[in-house]
Amino acid sequence: MSITLFFITSHHSEERARTSTKMPSQKSFRTKRILAKAGRQNRPIPQWFRLKTDTKIQYNAKRRHWRRTKLNI
């Protein structure tokens, strides 16, 4: 049991270290614009759109979680 927990924690820390990228505190305008667009796109669909009669779209398929999926900027 303890070996399994050790493997899981070491695997996650290794993965986090590999995928983490540093973002400078003073960003260029181009980077800030890309981040702003990604923030606008990352929202659920409006409820009134879901209630429309002929739509088959129930959720935003391109929704992104800040920790799971990175933008690779």
Predicted model as a PDB file, atoms N, CA, C, CB and O in Angstrom, pLDDT in the B-factor column:
MODEL        1                                                                  
ATOM      1  N   MET A   1       0.816  -1.197   0.000  1.00 51.00           N  
ATOM      2  CA  MET A   1       0.000   0.000   0.000  1.00 51.00           C  
ATOM      3  C   MET A   1       0.857   1.256   0.000  1.00 51.00           C  
ATOM      4  CB  MET A   1      -0.927   0.001   1.195  1.00 51.00           C  
ATOM      5  O   MET A   1       0.626   2.170  -0.792  1.00 51.00           O  
ATOM      6  N   SER A   2       1.851   1.303   0.894  1.00 56.00           N  
ATOM      7  CA  SER A   2       2.690   2.494   0.956  1.00 56.00           C  
ATOM      8  C   SER A   2       3.534   2.636  -0.305  1.00 56.00           C  
ATOM      9  CB  SER A   2       3.590   2.447   2.189  1.00 56.00           C  
ATOM     10  O   SER A   2       3.838   3.754  -0.721  1.00 56.00           O  
ATOM     11  N   ILE A   3       3.916   1.514  -0.920  1.00 58.00           N  
ATOM     12  CA  ILE A   3       4.684   1.579  -2.164  1.00 58.00           C  
ATOM     13  C   ILE A   3       3.817   2.173  -3.264  1.00 58.00           C  
ATOM     14  CB  ILE A   3       5.201   0.174  -2.575  1.00 58.00           C  
ATOM     15  O   ILE A   3       4.289   2.991  -4.053  1.00 58.00           O  
ATOM     16  N   THR A   4       2.558   1.771  -3.323  1.00 54.00           N  
ATOM     17  CA  THR A   4       1.646   2.300  -4.324  1.00 54.00           C  
ATOM     18  C   THR A   4       1.440   3.796  -4.134  1.00 54.00           C  
ATOM     19  CB  THR A   4       0.307   1.570  -4.265  1.00 54.00           C  
ATOM     20  O   THR A   4       1.454   4.548  -5.108  1.00 54.00           O  
ATOM     21  N   LEU A   5       1.250   4.236  -2.899  1.00 52.00           N  
ATOM     22  CA  LEU A   5       1.076   5.662  -2.643  1.00 52.00           C  
ATOM     23  C   LEU A   5       2.319   6.440  -3.009  1.00 52.00           C  
ATOM     24  CB  LEU A   5       0.724   5.902  -1.188  1.00 52.00           C  
ATOM     25  O   LEU A   5       2.226   7.544  -3.545  1.00 52.00           O  
ATOM     26  N   PHE A   6       3.496   5.872  -2.721  1.00 52.00           N  
ATOM     27  CA  PHE A   6       4.730   6.534  -3.079  1.00 52.00           C  
ATOM     28  C   PHE A   6       4.842   6.675  -4.594  1.00 52.00           C  
ATOM     29  CB  PHE A   6       5.925   5.767  -2.521  1.00 52.00           C  
ATOM     30  O   PHE A   6       5.256   7.722  -5.094  1.00 52.00           O  
ATOM     31  N   PHE A   7       4.474   5.622  -5.324  1.00 51.00           N  
ATOM     32  CA  PHE A   7       4.547   5.668  -6.774  1.00 51.00           C  
ATOM     33  C   PHE A   7       3.593   6.718  -7.338  1.00 51.00           C  
ATOM     34  CB  PHE A   7       4.232   4.297  -7.364  1.00 51.00           C  
ATOM     35  O   PHE A   7       3.956   7.462  -8.248  1.00 51.00           O  
ATOM     36  N   ILE A   8       2.387   6.778  -6.805  1.00 54.00           N  
ATOM     37  CA  ILE A   8       1.405   7.741  -7.295  1.00 54.00           C  
ATOM     38  C   ILE A   8       1.870   9.168  -7.036  1.00 54.00           C  
ATOM     39  CB  ILE A   8       0.041   7.500  -6.637  1.00 54.00           C  
ATOM     40  O   ILE A   8       1.793  10.015  -7.926  1.00 54.00           O  
ATOM     41  N   THR A   9       2.349   9.442  -5.835  1.00 55.00           N  
ATOM     42  CA  THR A   9       2.780  10.808  -5.536  1.00 55.00           C  
ATOM     43  C   THR A   9       4.019  11.186  -6.320  1.00 55.00           C  
ATOM     44  CB  THR A   9       3.045  10.966  -4.051  1.00 55.00           C  
ATOM     45  O   THR A   9       4.124  12.319  -6.789  1.00 55.00           O  
ATOM     46  N   SER A  10       4.965  10.262  -6.476  1.00 55.00           N  
ATOM     47  CA  SER A  10       6.167  10.602  -7.231  1.00 55.00           C  
ATOM     48  C   SER A  10       5.831  10.796  -8.704  1.00 55.00           C  
ATOM     49  CB  SER A  10       7.237   9.510  -7.067  1.00 55.00           C  
ATOM     50  O   SER A  10       6.421  11.653  -9.362  1.00 55.00           O  
ATOM     51  N   HIS A  11       4.895  10.017  -9.228  1.00 55.00           N  
ATOM     52  CA  HIS A  11       4.503  10.154 -10.619  1.00 55.00           C  
ATOM     53  C   HIS A  11       3.853  11.511 -10.867  1.00 55.00           C  
ATOM     54  CB  HIS A  11       3.550   9.028 -11.017  1.00 55.00           C  
ATOM     55  O   HIS A  11       4.143  12.163 -11.871  1.00 55.00           O  
ATOM     56  N   HIS A  12       2.969  11.945  -9.952  1.00 58.00           N  
ATOM     57  CA  HIS A  12       2.296  13.229 -10.143  1.00 58.00           C  
ATOM     58  C   HIS A  12       3.265  14.388 -10.029  1.00 58.00           C  
ATOM     59  CB  HIS A  12       1.176  13.395  -9.133  1.00 58.00           C  
ATOM     60  O   HIS A  12       3.172  15.342 -10.802  1.00 58.00           O  
ATOM     61  N   SER A  13       4.184  14.332  -9.094  1.00 56.00           N  
ATOM     62  CA  SER A  13       5.135  15.427  -8.962  1.00 56.00           C  
ATOM     63  C   SER A  13       6.059  15.480 -10.166  1.00 56.00           C  
ATOM     64  CB  SER A  13       5.948  15.282  -7.677  1.00 56.00           C  
ATOM     65  O   SER A  13       6.456  16.561 -10.599  1.00 56.00           O  
ATOM     66  N   GLU A  14       6.404  14.316 -10.711  1.00 54.00           N  
ATOM     67  CA  GLU A  14       7.246  14.278 -11.900  1.00 54.00           C  
ATOM     68  C   GLU A  14       6.510  14.863 -13.098  1.00 54.00           C  
ATOM     69  CB  GLU A  14       7.690  12.843 -12.198  1.00 54.00           C  
ATOM     70  O   GLU A  14       7.091  15.607 -13.888  1.00 54.00           O  
ATOM     71  N   GLU A  15       5.236  14.525 -13.230  1.00 56.00           N  
ATOM     72  CA  GLU A  15       4.439  15.043 -14.337  1.00 56.00           C  
ATOM     73  C   GLU A  15       4.247  16.547 -14.211  1.00 56.00           C  
ATOM     74  CB  GLU A  15       3.082  14.341 -14.395  1.00 56.00           C  
ATOM     75  O   GLU A  15       4.321  17.268 -15.206  1.00 56.00           O  
ATOM     76  N   ARG A  16       4.001  17.025 -12.992  1.00 56.00           N  
ATOM     77  CA  ARG A  16       3.812  18.447 -12.772  1.00 56.00           C  
ATOM     78  C   ARG A  16       5.082  19.218 -13.096  1.00 56.00           C  
ATOM     79  CB  ARG A  16       3.386  18.712 -11.335  1.00 56.00           C  
ATOM     80  O   ARG A  16       5.014  20.299 -13.680  1.00 56.00           O  
ATOM     81  N   ALA A  17       6.233  18.683 -12.727  1.00 52.00           N  
ATOM     82  CA  ALA A  17       7.496  19.353 -13.000  1.00 52.00           C  
ATOM     83  C   ALA A  17       7.782  19.390 -14.495  1.00 52.00           C  
ATOM     84  CB  ALA A  17       8.637  18.658 -12.263  1.00 52.00           C  
ATOM     85  O   ALA A  17       8.394  20.337 -14.988  1.00 52.00           O  
ATOM     86  N   ARG A  18       7.349  18.378 -15.208  1.00 55.00           N  
ATOM     87  CA  ARG A  18       7.613  18.322 -16.635  1.00 55.00           C  
ATOM     88  C   ARG A  18       6.728  19.287 -17.410  1.00 55.00           C  
ATOM     89  CB  ARG A  18       7.415  16.915 -17.145  1.00 55.00           C  
ATOM     90  O   ARG A  18       7.184  19.887 -18.383  1.00 55.00           O  
ATOM     91  N   THR A  19       5.463  19.450 -16.999  1.00 58.00           N  
ATOM     92  CA  THR A  19       4.525  20.245 -17.775  1.00 58.00           C  
ATOM     93  C   THR A  19       4.417  21.694 -17.321  1.00 58.00           C  
ATOM     94  CB  THR A  19       3.185  19.617 -17.721  1.00 58.00           C  
ATOM     95  O   THR A  19       3.778  22.498 -17.999  1.00 58.00           O  
ATOM     96  N   SER A  20       5.027  22.048 -16.188  1.00 61.00           N  
ATOM     97  CA  SER A  20       4.871  23.419 -15.708  1.00 61.00           C  
ATOM     98  C   SER A  20       5.771  24.354 -16.506  1.00 61.00           C  
ATOM     99  CB  SER A  20       5.194  23.514 -14.201  1.00 61.00           C  
ATOM    100  O   SER A  20       6.948  24.068 -16.728  1.00 61.00           O  
ATOM    101  N   THR A  21       5.202  25.468 -16.930  1.00 69.00           N  
ATOM    102  CA  THR A  21       5.969  26.484 -17.625  1.00 69.00           C  
ATOM    103  C   THR A  21       5.857  27.775 -16.838  1.00 69.00           C  
ATOM    104  CB  THR A  21       5.475  26.670 -19.087  1.00 69.00           C  
ATOM    105  O   THR A  21       4.803  28.097 -16.290  1.00 69.00           O  
ATOM    106  N   LYS A  22       6.936  28.496 -16.790  1.00 84.00           N  
ATOM    107  CA  LYS A  22       6.948  29.747 -16.041  1.00 84.00           C  
ATOM    108  C   LYS A  22       6.371  30.860 -16.897  1.00 84.00           C  
ATOM    109  CB  LYS A  22       8.376  30.102 -15.582  1.00 84.00           C  
ATOM    110  O   LYS A  22       6.680  30.976 -18.082  1.00 84.00           O  
ATOM    111  N   MET A  23       5.525  31.678 -16.276  1.00 88.00           N  
ATOM    112  CA  MET A  23       4.940  32.829 -16.955  1.00 88.00           C  
ATOM    113  C   MET A  23       5.489  34.076 -16.286  1.00 88.00           C  
ATOM    114  CB  MET A  23       3.370  32.798 -16.909  1.00 88.00           C  
ATOM    115  O   MET A  23       5.326  34.240 -15.077  1.00 88.00           O  
ATOM    116  N   PRO A  24       6.130  34.953 -17.032  1.00 91.00           N  
ATOM    117  CA  PRO A  24       6.678  36.160 -16.414  1.00 91.00           C  
ATOM    118  C   PRO A  24       5.572  37.081 -15.913  1.00 91.00           C  
ATOM    119  CB  PRO A  24       7.568  36.906 -17.405  1.00 91.00           C  
ATOM    120  O   PRO A  24       4.471  37.109 -16.464  1.00 91.00           O  
ATOM    121  N   SER A  25       5.880  37.822 -14.874  1.00 94.00           N  
ATOM    122  CA  SER A  25       4.860  38.714 -14.317  1.00 94.00           C  
ATOM    123  C   SER A  25       4.605  39.898 -15.244  1.00 94.00           C  
ATOM    124  CB  SER A  25       5.285  39.215 -12.929  1.00 94.00           C  
ATOM    125  O   SER A  25       3.487  40.411 -15.291  1.00 94.00           O  
ATOM    126  N   GLN A  26       5.621  40.339 -15.981  1.00 96.00           N  
ATOM    127  CA  GLN A  26       5.425  41.406 -16.970  1.00 96.00           C  
ATOM    128  C   GLN A  26       5.295  40.769 -18.340  1.00 96.00           C  
ATOM    129  CB  GLN A  26       6.603  42.439 -16.945  1.00 96.00           C  
ATOM    130  O   GLN A  26       6.292  40.414 -18.970  1.00 96.00           O  
ATOM    131  N   LYS A  27       4.047  40.624 -18.800  1.00 95.00           N  
ATOM    132  CA  LYS A  27       3.776  39.949 -20.056  1.00 95.00           C  
ATOM    133  C   LYS A  27       3.755  40.952 -21.204  1.00 95.00           C  
ATOM    134  CB  LYS A  27       2.447  39.189 -19.981  1.00 95.00           C  
ATOM    135  O   LYS A  27       3.447  42.127 -21.007  1.00 95.00           O  
ATOM    136  N   SER A  28       4.080  40.482 -22.392  1.00 96.00           N  
ATOM    137  CA  SER A  28       3.954  41.329 -23.564  1.00 96.00           C  
ATOM    138  C   SER A  28       2.471  41.468 -23.909  1.00 96.00           C  
ATOM    139  CB  SER A  28       4.759  40.747 -24.764  1.00 96.00           C  
ATOM    140  O   SER A  28       1.643  40.687 -23.440  1.00 96.00           O  
ATOM    141  N   PHE A  29       2.148  42.450 -24.717  1.00 97.00           N  
ATOM    142  CA  PHE A  29       0.744  42.675 -25.064  1.00 97.00           C  
ATOM    143  C   PHE A  29       0.193  41.513 -25.873  1.00 97.00           C  
ATOM    144  CB  PHE A  29       0.585  43.982 -25.849  1.00 97.00           C  
ATOM    145  O   PHE A  29      -0.978  41.158 -25.738  1.00 97.00           O  
ATOM    146  N   ARG A  30       1.033  40.919 -26.711  1.00 97.00           N  
ATOM    147  CA  ARG A  30       0.589  39.778 -27.518  1.00 97.00           C  
ATOM    148  C   ARG A  30       0.205  38.598 -26.628  1.00 97.00           C  
ATOM    149  CB  ARG A  30       1.690  39.357 -28.508  1.00 97.00           C  
ATOM    150  O   ARG A  30      -0.835  37.974 -26.835  1.00 97.00           O  
ATOM    151  N   THR A  31       1.048  38.292 -25.632  1.00 96.00           N  
ATOM    152  CA  THR A  31       0.757  37.195 -24.711  1.00 96.00           C  
ATOM    153  C   THR A  31      -0.500  37.482 -23.905  1.00 96.00           C  
ATOM    154  CB  THR A  31       1.941  36.955 -23.772  1.00 96.00           C  
ATOM    155  O   THR A  31      -1.328  36.595 -23.697  1.00 96.00           O  
ATOM    156  N   LYS A  32      -0.640  38.721 -23.454  1.00 96.00           N  
ATOM    157  CA  LYS A  32      -1.804  39.089 -22.655  1.00 96.00           C  
ATOM    158  C   LYS A  32      -3.087  38.994 -23.479  1.00 96.00           C  
ATOM    159  CB  LYS A  32      -1.638  40.506 -22.096  1.00 96.00           C  
ATOM    160  O   LYS A  32      -4.131  38.596 -22.962  1.00 96.00           O  
ATOM    161  N   ARG A  33      -3.010  39.356 -24.750  1.00 97.00           N  
ATOM    162  CA  ARG A  33      -4.166  39.268 -25.642  1.00 97.00           C  
ATOM    163  C   ARG A  33      -4.573  37.808 -25.867  1.00 97.00           C  
ATOM    164  CB  ARG A  33      -3.854  39.946 -26.991  1.00 97.00           C  
ATOM    165  O   ARG A  33      -5.763  37.492 -25.894  1.00 97.00           O  
ATOM    166  N   ILE A  34      -3.588  36.919 -26.026  1.00 97.00           N  
ATOM    167  CA  ILE A  34      -3.878  35.493 -26.205  1.00 97.00           C  
ATOM    168  C   ILE A  34      -4.513  34.917 -24.946  1.00 97.00           C  
ATOM    169  CB  ILE A  34      -2.594  34.716 -26.557  1.00 97.00           C  
ATOM    170  O   ILE A  34      -5.457  34.131 -25.027  1.00 97.00           O  
ATOM    171  N   LEU A  35      -3.992  35.309 -23.771  1.00 97.00           N  
ATOM    172  CA  LEU A  35      -4.568  34.835 -22.512  1.00 97.00           C  
ATOM    173  C   LEU A  35      -5.991  35.346 -22.317  1.00 97.00           C  
ATOM    174  CB  LEU A  35      -3.697  35.268 -21.337  1.00 97.00           C  
ATOM    175  O   LEU A  35      -6.851  34.626 -21.811  1.00 97.00           O  
ATOM    176  N   ALA A  36      -6.236  36.588 -22.719  1.00 97.00           N  
ATOM    177  CA  ALA A  36      -7.583  37.151 -22.583  1.00 97.00           C  
ATOM    178  C   ALA A  36      -8.575  36.425 -23.485  1.00 97.00           C  
ATOM    179  CB  ALA A  36      -7.574  38.650 -22.915  1.00 97.00           C  
ATOM    180  O   ALA A  36      -9.704  36.157 -23.074  1.00 97.00           O  
ATOM    181  N   LYS A  37      -8.164  36.103 -24.711  1.00 97.00           N  
ATOM    182  CA  LYS A  37      -9.043  35.377 -25.620  1.00 97.00           C  
ATOM    183  C   LYS A  37      -9.339  33.978 -25.082  1.00 97.00           C  
ATOM    184  CB  LYS A  37      -8.413  35.289 -27.018  1.00 97.00           C  
ATOM    185  O   LYS A  37     -10.475  33.511 -25.157  1.00 97.00           O  
ATOM    186  N   ALA A  38      -8.317  33.307 -24.537  1.00 97.00           N  
ATOM    187  CA  ALA A  38      -8.521  31.977 -23.970  1.00 97.00           C  
ATOM    188  C   ALA A  38      -9.461  32.038 -22.773  1.00 97.00           C  
ATOM    189  CB  ALA A  38      -7.180  31.358 -23.558  1.00 97.00           C  
ATOM    190  O   ALA A  38     -10.256  31.124 -22.556  1.00 97.00           O  
ATOM    191  N   GLY A  39      -9.370  33.121 -21.993  1.00 97.00           N  
ATOM    192  CA  GLY A  39     -10.275  33.276 -20.860  1.00 97.00           C  
ATOM    193  C   GLY A  39     -11.709  33.513 -21.286  1.00 97.00           C  
ATOM    194  O   GLY A  39     -12.639  33.046 -20.629  1.00 97.00           O  
ATOM    195  N   ARG A  40     -11.899  34.239 -22.387  1.00 97.00           N  
ATOM    196  CA  ARG A  40     -13.258  34.465 -22.897  1.00 97.00           C  
ATOM    197  C   ARG A  40     -13.857  33.192 -23.480  1.00 97.00           C  
ATOM    198  CB  ARG A  40     -13.249  35.566 -23.960  1.00 97.00           C  
ATOM    199  O   ARG A  40     -15.053  32.944 -23.327  1.00 97.00           O  
ATOM    200  N   GLN A  41     -13.042  32.388 -24.142  1.00 97.00           N  
ATOM    201  CA  GLN A  41     -13.553  31.154 -24.749  1.00 97.00           C  
ATOM    202  C   GLN A  41     -13.873  30.095 -23.705  1.00 97.00           C  
ATOM    203  CB  GLN A  41     -12.546  30.601 -25.743  1.00 97.00           C  
ATOM    204  O   GLN A  41     -14.659  29.183 -23.962  1.00 97.00           O  
ATOM    205  N   ASN A  42     -13.271  30.212 -22.542  1.00 97.00           N  
ATOM    206  CA  ASN A  42     -13.393  29.175 -21.523  1.00 97.00           C  
ATOM    207  C   ASN A  42     -14.586  29.459 -20.614  1.00 97.00           C  
ATOM    208  CB  ASN A  42     -12.100  29.076 -20.694  1.00 97.00           C  
ATOM    209  O   ASN A  42     -14.414  29.775 -19.437  1.00 97.00           O  
ATOM    210  N   ARG A  43     -15.762  29.347 -21.150  1.00 97.00           N  
ATOM    211  CA  ARG A  43     -16.971  29.570 -20.361  1.00 97.00           C  
ATOM    212  C   ARG A  43     -18.059  28.629 -20.858  1.00 97.00           C  
ATOM    213  CB  ARG A  43     -17.438  31.056 -20.448  1.00 97.00           C  
ATOM    214  O   ARG A  43     -18.011  28.180 -22.004  1.00 97.00           O  
ATOM    215  N   PRO A  44     -19.028  28.327 -20.020  1.00 96.00           N  
ATOM    216  CA  PRO A  44     -20.115  27.442 -20.472  1.00 96.00           C  
ATOM    217  C   PRO A  44     -21.030  28.157 -21.470  1.00 96.00           C  
ATOM    218  CB  PRO A  44     -20.940  26.943 -19.263  1.00 96.00           C  
ATOM    219  O   PRO A  44     -21.018  29.384 -21.575  1.00 96.00           O  
ATOM    220  N   ILE A  45     -21.818  27.372 -22.194  1.00 94.00           N  
ATOM    221  CA  ILE A  45     -22.756  27.994 -23.126  1.00 94.00           C  
ATOM    222  C   ILE A  45     -23.898  28.624 -22.330  1.00 94.00           C  
ATOM    223  CB  ILE A  45     -23.302  26.951 -24.156  1.00 94.00           C  
ATOM    224  O   ILE A  45     -24.215  28.150 -21.239  1.00 94.00           O  
ATOM    225  N   PRO A  46     -24.518  29.673 -22.848  1.00 93.00           N  
ATOM    226  CA  PRO A  46     -25.622  30.317 -22.125  1.00 93.00           C  
ATOM    227  C   PRO A  46     -26.831  29.390 -22.001  1.00 93.00           C  
ATOM    228  CB  PRO A  46     -26.033  31.613 -22.832  1.00 93.00           C  
ATOM    229  O   PRO A  46     -27.066  28.523 -22.843  1.00 93.00           O  
ATOM    230  N   GLN A  47     -27.587  29.600 -20.925  1.00 92.00           N  
ATOM    231  CA  GLN A  47     -28.759  28.748 -20.695  1.00 92.00           C  
ATOM    232  C   GLN A  47     -29.834  28.964 -21.754  1.00 92.00           C  
ATOM    233  CB  GLN A  47     -29.341  29.015 -19.310  1.00 92.00           C  
ATOM    234  O   GLN A  47     -30.533  28.019 -22.117  1.00 92.00           O  
ATOM    235  N   TRP A  48     -29.978  30.186 -22.255  1.00 93.00           N  
ATOM    236  CA  TRP A  48     -31.008  30.426 -23.264  1.00 93.00           C  
ATOM    237  C   TRP A  48     -30.688  29.682 -24.550  1.00 93.00           C  
ATOM    238  CB  TRP A  48     -31.151  31.923 -23.543  1.00 93.00           C  
ATOM    239  O   TRP A  48     -31.599  29.300 -25.285  1.00 93.00           O  
ATOM    240  N   PHE A  49     -29.397  29.470 -24.834  1.00 91.00           N  
ATOM    241  CA  PHE A  49     -29.014  28.721 -26.024  1.00 91.00           C  
ATOM    242  C   PHE A  49     -29.332  27.244 -25.851  1.00 91.00           C  
ATOM    243  CB  PHE A  49     -27.525  28.912 -26.326  1.00 91.00           C  
ATOM    244  O   PHE A  49     -29.700  26.570 -26.814  1.00 91.00           O  
ATOM    245  N   ARG A  50     -29.193  26.743 -24.648  1.00 90.00           N  
ATOM    246  CA  ARG A  50     -29.510  25.349 -24.369  1.00 90.00           C  
ATOM    247  C   ARG A  50     -31.003  25.094 -24.482  1.00 90.00           C  
ATOM    248  CB  ARG A  50     -29.016  24.959 -22.983  1.00 90.00           C  
ATOM    249  O   ARG A  50     -31.417  23.993 -24.845  1.00 90.00           O  
ATOM    250  N   LEU A  51     -31.811  26.094 -24.178  1.00 90.00           N  
ATOM    251  CA  LEU A  51     -33.260  25.929 -24.216  1.00 90.00           C  
ATOM    252  C   LEU A  51     -33.862  26.128 -25.602  1.00 90.00           C  
ATOM    253  CB  LEU A  51     -33.895  26.884 -23.262  1.00 90.00           C  
ATOM    254  O   LEU A  51     -35.063  25.929 -25.784  1.00 90.00           O  
ATOM    255  N   LYS A  52     -33.048  26.517 -26.582  1.00 89.00           N  
ATOM    256  CA  LYS A  52     -33.569  26.656 -27.939  1.00 89.00           C  
ATOM    257  C   LYS A  52     -34.053  25.292 -28.449  1.00 89.00           C  
ATOM    258  CB  LYS A  52     -32.482  27.244 -28.887  1.00 89.00           C  
ATOM    259  O   LYS A  52     -33.536  24.258 -28.026  1.00 89.00           O  
ATOM    260  N   THR A  53     -35.027  25.282 -29.339  1.00 82.00           N  
ATOM    261  CA  THR A  53     -35.678  24.029 -29.722  1.00 82.00           C  
ATOM    262  C   THR A  53     -34.822  23.167 -30.637  1.00 82.00           C  
ATOM    263  CB  THR A  53     -36.988  24.322 -30.397  1.00 82.00           C  
ATOM    264  O   THR A  53     -34.795  21.947 -30.474  1.00 82.00           O  
ATOM    265  N   ASP A  54     -34.126  23.764 -31.593  1.00 87.00           N  
ATOM    266  CA  ASP A  54     -33.457  22.961 -32.618  1.00 87.00           C  
ATOM    267  C   ASP A  54     -31.975  22.713 -32.352  1.00 87.00           C  
ATOM    268  CB  ASP A  54     -33.606  23.629 -33.941  1.00 87.00           C  
ATOM    269  O   ASP A  54     -31.281  22.218 -33.239  1.00 87.00           O  
ATOM    270  N   THR A  55     -31.478  23.029 -31.193  1.00 83.00           N  
ATOM    271  CA  THR A  55     -30.046  22.837 -30.948  1.00 83.00           C  
ATOM    272  C   THR A  55     -29.765  21.480 -30.316  1.00 83.00           C  
ATOM    273  CB  THR A  55     -29.508  23.949 -30.048  1.00 83.00           C  
ATOM    274  O   THR A  55     -30.541  20.980 -29.501  1.00 83.00           O  
ATOM    275  N   LYS A  56     -28.634  20.896 -30.714  1.00 90.00           N  
ATOM    276  CA  LYS A  56     -28.195  19.636 -30.128  1.00 90.00           C  
ATOM    277  C   LYS A  56     -26.997  19.859 -29.211  1.00 90.00           C  
ATOM    278  CB  LYS A  56     -27.844  18.626 -31.227  1.00 90.00           C  
ATOM    279  O   LYS A  56     -26.515  18.911 -28.591  1.00 90.00           O  
ATOM    280  N   ILE A  57     -26.516  21.078 -29.116  1.00 90.00           N  
ATOM    281  CA  ILE A  57     -25.356  21.392 -28.285  1.00 90.00           C  
ATOM    282  C   ILE A  57     -25.820  21.555 -26.845  1.00 90.00           C  
ATOM    283  CB  ILE A  57     -24.630  22.679 -28.787  1.00 90.00           C  
ATOM    284  O   ILE A  57     -26.665  22.400 -26.550  1.00 90.00           O  
ATOM    285  N   GLN A  58     -25.263  20.744 -25.950  1.00 91.00           N  
ATOM    286  CA  GLN A  58     -25.657  20.801 -24.544  1.00 91.00           C  
ATOM    287  C   GLN A  58     -24.578  21.403 -23.653  1.00 91.00           C  
ATOM    288  CB  GLN A  58     -26.001  19.421 -24.053  1.00 91.00           C  
ATOM    289  O   GLN A  58     -24.883  21.898 -22.567  1.00 91.00           O  
ATOM    290  N   TYR A  59     -23.323  21.368 -24.091  1.00 93.00           N  
ATOM    291  CA  TYR A  59     -22.231  21.896 -23.267  1.00 93.00           C  
ATOM    292  C   TYR A  59     -21.096  22.348 -24.177  1.00 93.00           C  
ATOM    293  CB  TYR A  59     -21.727  20.828 -22.246  1.00 93.00           C  
ATOM    294  O   TYR A  59     -21.089  22.034 -25.367  1.00 93.00           O  
ATOM    295  N   ASN A  60     -20.150  23.073 -23.627  1.00 95.00           N  
ATOM    296  CA  ASN A  60     -18.987  23.538 -24.359  1.00 95.00           C  
ATOM    297  C   ASN A  60     -17.948  22.428 -24.386  1.00 95.00           C  
ATOM    298  CB  ASN A  60     -18.408  24.828 -23.725  1.00 95.00           C  
ATOM    299  O   ASN A  60     -17.337  22.123 -23.361  1.00 95.00           O  
ATOM    300  N   ALA A  61     -17.742  21.821 -25.550  1.00 96.00           N  
ATOM    301  CA  ALA A  61     -16.822  20.694 -25.671  1.00 96.00           C  
ATOM    302  C   ALA A  61     -15.368  21.134 -25.563  1.00 96.00           C  
ATOM    303  CB  ALA A  61     -17.046  19.977 -26.987  1.00 96.00           C  
ATOM    304  O   ALA A  61     -14.499  20.311 -25.270  1.00 96.00           O  
ATOM    305  N   LYS A  62     -15.085  22.410 -25.793  1.00 95.00           N  
ATOM    306  CA  LYS A  62     -13.704  22.902 -25.760  1.00 95.00           C  
ATOM    307  C   LYS A  62     -13.357  23.567 -24.441  1.00 95.00           C  
ATOM    308  CB  LYS A  62     -13.473  23.877 -26.891  1.00 95.00           C  
ATOM    309  O   LYS A  62     -12.419  24.362 -24.376  1.00 95.00           O  
ATOM    310  N   ARG A  63     -14.103  23.252 -23.390  1.00 96.00           N  
ATOM    311  CA  ARG A  63     -13.838  23.823 -22.075  1.00 96.00           C  
ATOM    312  C   ARG A  63     -12.485  23.355 -21.575  1.00 96.00           C  
ATOM    313  CB  ARG A  63     -14.944  23.441 -21.076  1.00 96.00           C  
ATOM    314  O   ARG A  63     -12.141  22.186 -21.747  1.00 96.00           O  
ATOM    315  N   ARG A  64     -11.708  24.239 -20.959  1.00 97.00           N  
ATOM    316  CA  ARG A  64     -10.341  23.940 -20.547  1.00 97.00           C  
ATOM    317  C   ARG A  64     -10.172  24.221 -19.063  1.00 97.00           C  
ATOM    318  CB  ARG A  64      -9.330  24.759 -21.368  1.00 97.00           C  
ATOM    319  O   ARG A  64     -10.599  25.264 -18.568  1.00 97.00           O  
ATOM    320  N   HIS A  65      -9.546  23.286 -18.357  1.00 97.00           N  
ATOM    321  CA  HIS A  65      -9.245  23.483 -16.940  1.00 97.00           C  
ATOM    322  C   HIS A  65      -7.826  24.017 -16.813  1.00 97.00           C  
ATOM    323  CB  HIS A  65      -9.414  22.158 -16.135  1.00 97.00           C  
ATOM    324  O   HIS A  65      -6.928  23.533 -17.501  1.00 97.00           O  
ATOM    325  N   TRP A  66      -7.608  24.980 -15.971  1.00 96.00           N  
ATOM    326  CA  TRP A  66      -6.319  25.674 -15.899  1.00 96.00           C  
ATOM    327  C   TRP A  66      -5.180  24.772 -15.461  1.00 96.00           C  
ATOM    328  CB  TRP A  66      -6.417  26.837 -14.958  1.00 96.00           C  
ATOM    329  O   TRP A  66      -4.023  25.042 -15.783  1.00 96.00           O  
ATOM    330  N   ARG A  67      -5.484  23.709 -14.734  1.00 96.00           N  
ATOM    331  CA  ARG A  67      -4.418  22.847 -14.248  1.00 96.00           C  
ATOM    332  C   ARG A  67      -4.200  21.630 -15.134  1.00 96.00           C  
ATOM    333  CB  ARG A  67      -4.721  22.404 -12.846  1.00 96.00           C  
ATOM    334  O   ARG A  67      -3.074  21.143 -15.243  1.00 96.00           O  
ATOM    335  N   ARG A  68      -5.250  21.132 -15.764  1.00 97.00           N  
ATOM    336  CA  ARG A  68      -5.132  19.917 -16.571  1.00 97.00           C  
ATOM    337  C   ARG A  68      -4.562  20.191 -17.953  1.00 97.00           C  
ATOM    338  CB  ARG A  68      -6.481  19.252 -16.703  1.00 97.00           C  
ATOM    339  O   ARG A  68      -3.682  19.462 -18.410  1.00 97.00           O  
ATOM    340  N   THR A  69      -5.045  21.223 -18.625  1.00 96.00           N  
ATOM    341  CA  THR A  69      -4.655  21.490 -20.001  1.00 96.00           C  
ATOM    342  C   THR A  69      -4.036  22.868 -20.097  1.00 96.00           C  
ATOM    343  CB  THR A  69      -5.859  21.371 -20.947  1.00 96.00           C  
ATOM    344  O   THR A  69      -4.665  23.859 -19.728  1.00 96.00           O  
ATOM    345  N   LYS A  70      -2.829  22.942 -20.581  1.00 95.00           N  
ATOM    346  CA  LYS A  70      -2.125  24.208 -20.701  1.00 95.00           C  
ATOM    347  C   LYS A  70      -2.268  24.764 -22.115  1.00 95.00           C  
ATOM    348  CB  LYS A  70      -0.641  24.036 -20.338  1.00 95.00           C  
ATOM    349  O   LYS A  70      -2.600  24.036 -23.051  1.00 95.00           O  
ATOM    350  N   LEU A  71      -2.012  26.064 -22.256  1.00 95.00           N  
ATOM    351  CA  LEU A  71      -2.181  26.735 -23.538  1.00 95.00           C  
ATOM    352  C   LEU A  71      -0.947  26.656 -24.425  1.00 95.00           C  
ATOM    353  CB  LEU A  71      -2.538  28.168 -23.311  1.00 95.00           C  
ATOM    354  O   LEU A  71      -1.033  26.948 -25.618  1.00 95.00           O  
ATOM    355  N   ASN A  72       0.195  26.270 -23.872  1.00 94.00           N  
ATOM    356  CA  ASN A  72       1.463  26.179 -24.614  1.00 94.00           C  
ATOM    357  C   ASN A  72       1.842  27.507 -25.267  1.00 94.00           C  
ATOM    358  CB  ASN A  72       1.370  25.090 -25.685  1.00 94.00           C  
ATOM    359  O   ASN A  72       2.140  27.570 -26.460  1.00 94.00           O  
ATOM    360  N   ILE A  73       1.824  28.549 -24.468  1.00 88.00           N  
ATOM    361  CA  ILE A  73       2.244  29.864 -24.977  1.00 88.00           C  
ATOM    362  C   ILE A  73       3.711  30.036 -24.730  1.00 88.00           C  
ATOM    363  CB  ILE A  73       1.449  31.012 -24.317  1.00 88.00           C  
ATOM    364  O   ILE A  73       4.277  31.072 -25.079  1.00 88.00           O  
TER     365      ILE A  73                                                      
ENDMDL                                                                          
END                                                                             
